[in-house]
């Protein structure tokens, strides 16, 4: 039976937004036990692989680094806008 990948650590979150265009994106870098570090983006109430994550390093412009608590708030906002 295939074991589901497990998060070892969430490295950081990046919130990218353009209020004039109405664009909001939430990204994170994660370390999984089976595949190592990957980037993910959040939409449709779940995380999807986002290989371009490293284009935000070391400068996240136009985004900002945020903590997990703030990320959860933004996830709720994105979920409301998606529905």
Buried (B, 14 or more C-beta within 10 A) or exposed (E): EEEEEEEEEEEBBBBBBEEEEEEBBBBBBBEBEEEEEBBBBBBEEEBEEBEEBEEBEEEBEEBEEBEEEBBEEBBEEBBEEEE
